[in-house]
């Protein structure tokens, strides 16, 4: 059989055809499992469940005159059904027993919706479906200006964006598929569009010299906010405060990557590493000290 990801163990058995099945649900089973089972082709083979109240994702599938799924949690049972879907797609099984559990607790996909076309909500939901099918459980959408932040007014309308309502709906759809939608927002570097506006260009680490360099060179350079200006942290806090309520996750990726400009403009002569850590610490202190978030994440830091 061809299964992605490969299962931990599979006890070989006689090859038998499997084109579909019928599910027998225990009382109180998670409705998300029922909805997933609706995607499985109908057939005569009966599938039963035994689901514990744990938090693990391990499961066992036993094949005999019926198919028995045993899982430590609803999430494990959900992934067992995904494995069963793949088996039915193959059209056969040649095992007596499958046991599986993930190697990593968080199995994520990072998708850029800033540099290029912003995908429709339907397309993003289809992405979530595929992630769940292959047992990925964390999605992050990379965002700079593709959300209706008040600071980006006049920019996001021209370049495309996801509304708050769409983001909330996607978050709910992710929950339906045991996927955590984690907000990911540029909060230090990669702020070219913001720092190119008349209102906020004074917060740019570098001085704009738009006639001396090519657009893409400018975009890679003039995108870091000046961490020494007190107004900078207020702008970043405003962006986070507008974005955070759309998500149920206790994580937030503040990115803070590729701050190549630090110490090369208004902070020339200062230690870039100290500038970097001091600004990131302001963000962390603001959002972790009051228990609003369990963790702030950095994509990677090039301070």
Secondary structure as GFF3:
##gff-version 3
##sequence-region A 1 303
A	DSSP	beta_strand	9	17	.	.	.	ID=ss1
A	DSSP	beta_strand	21	24	.	.	.	ID=ss2
A	DSSP	alpha_helix	31	37	.	.	.	ID=ss3
A	DSSP	beta_strand	45	51	.	.	.	ID=ss4
A	DSSP	beta_strand	59	63	.	.	.	ID=ss5
A	DSSP	beta_strand	67	71	.	.	.	ID=ss6
A	DSSP	alpha_helix	74	90	.	.	.	ID=ss7
A	DSSP	beta_strand	92	100	.	.	.	ID=ss8
A	DSSP	beta_strand	108	112	.	.	.	ID=ss9
A	DSSP	alpha_helix	121	133	.	.	.	ID=ss10
A	DSSP	beta_strand	138	143	.	.	.	ID=ss11
A	DSSP	three_ten_helix	150	152	.	.	.	ID=ss12
A	DSSP	alpha_helix	156	159	.	.	.	ID=ss13
A	DSSP	alpha_helix	164	176	.	.	.	ID=ss14
A	DSSP	beta_strand	180	185	.	.	.	ID=ss15
A	DSSP	alpha_helix	192	195	.	.	.	ID=ss16
A	DSSP	three_ten_helix	201	203	.	.	.	ID=ss17
A	DSSP	alpha_helix	215	221	.	.	.	ID=ss18
A	DSSP	alpha_helix	230	244	.	.	.	ID=ss19
A	DSSP	beta_strand	251	253	.	.	.	ID=ss20
A	DSSP	alpha_helix	272	288	.	.	.	ID=ss21
A	DSSP	beta_strand	295	297	.	.	.	ID=ss22
###
